[in-house]
Amino acid sequence: RGLGDVYKRQAVVSEAEEAAGETLREIAVSWSGGRPAARLITIEREIGGRLIDDDDIDRALEQVRGSVLGGEREILHILPVEMRPDGGEALADPRGLAAQTLDLTALVVSVARPALRNLTACLERSHLDVMEVINATYAAGVGSLTVDVMRRGVLLLELGGGTTSLGLYSGGALCHLAQVPYGGEHVTRDLSYCLSTSRAFAERLKNLYGGVLCRACDDNVRIEVPITGDRAEQPTGEVPRTRLTQIIRARVEETLTLIKSRLEDEWDLVEAKPPRSMVLTGGAAQIEGLEELAEELFGLKARIGRPGAVRGRTGIEDQPCCSAATGGLVLVTGRDGGLSWKQSTEVPALTTGLARLSYWLKQNFVS
């Protein structure tokens, strides 16, 4: 992007630093981009009759990583799904047990390498070091689901601005992840196009009047809409609320149908680890009537997921749109049980400082 975009990013960082009273140098990113994909890998590791310890788990996860390296994908997470000492009962944490072998099944979450490099390069141009990138769906689950819900089995839908993702949890672990490239921003675009109004006003209409369930009184509710080129305070258009509902429902139903097809592609896994309920998170999850529509399409009891781990100035930040950010904070602070694989990306301080100096010189002295 151009220098204007760089200055905008730096302005956002400066505002965040001023509000927090801190200087940012290292950040962790909760990211829904990069075309995330997931696959289950099972390996067997020799233990030799010893007690299973942290080193055995780490080596087993590295063995999983070694089996999938290569190509144009970058691994973000390797998450244990189940572990079986001597091929016995599946356990979430076998540490402290003696065994001859350990069978480990892990979920490998990866993203497109070029997209990840573009993300980190963009942030580094704002003088920020990316210490960790976390998949947004995984983070949203950690932020909005309790351990008991994960153990019983739950289907998480993370409805973001540009994407909608699903995460299947069972036995306390993430077992599957998939995504479609449609989200709340596409609903806004549809409203803007169909009503011939600005993107900003379409977003306002979605937030104030948007829904997916038609009501008998909606035909009698007329909403003033400024046509493109009008002043917002002097609208010349008018539509019934029913029209808004029809536009929004068409896009949301299409998105949920696509995400359901992604789930059906892994039907053997779904039958083996069936979800008992559904949780909706993300900013677009707040569209009125979305829970009822999700229940109708998926046949599961649905509710809105609200995080509860972060307290702000006005109380607990429990809005669905905060789920991924809250889960990211939980994971960065190390509260993931210590069983997931983490990439060691230690960069010497001198190297980081020289990189920053080089970029500053290019910005200010090289035309």
Secondary structure, DSSP 8 states (H G I E B T S, - for coil): --HHHHHHHHHHHHHHHHHHTS---EEEEEE--S--EEEEEEEEEE-TTSB--HHHHHHHHHHHHHHH--TTEEEEEEEEEEEEETT-S-BS--TT-B-SEEEEEEEEEEEEHHHHHHHHHHHHTTT-EEEEEEEHHHHHHHHH--HHHHHH-EEEEEE-SS-EEEEEEETTEEEEEEEES--HHHHHHHHHHHHT--HHHHHHHHHHH-BSS--GGGGG-EEEE--TTS-TTS--EEEEHHHHHHHHHHHHHHHHHHHHHHHHTTHHHHHHS--SEEEEESGGGGSBTHHHHHHHHH-S-EEE----S-EETTEE---GGGHHHHHHHHHHTT-STT-SB-------HHHHHHHHHHHHHHHHH--
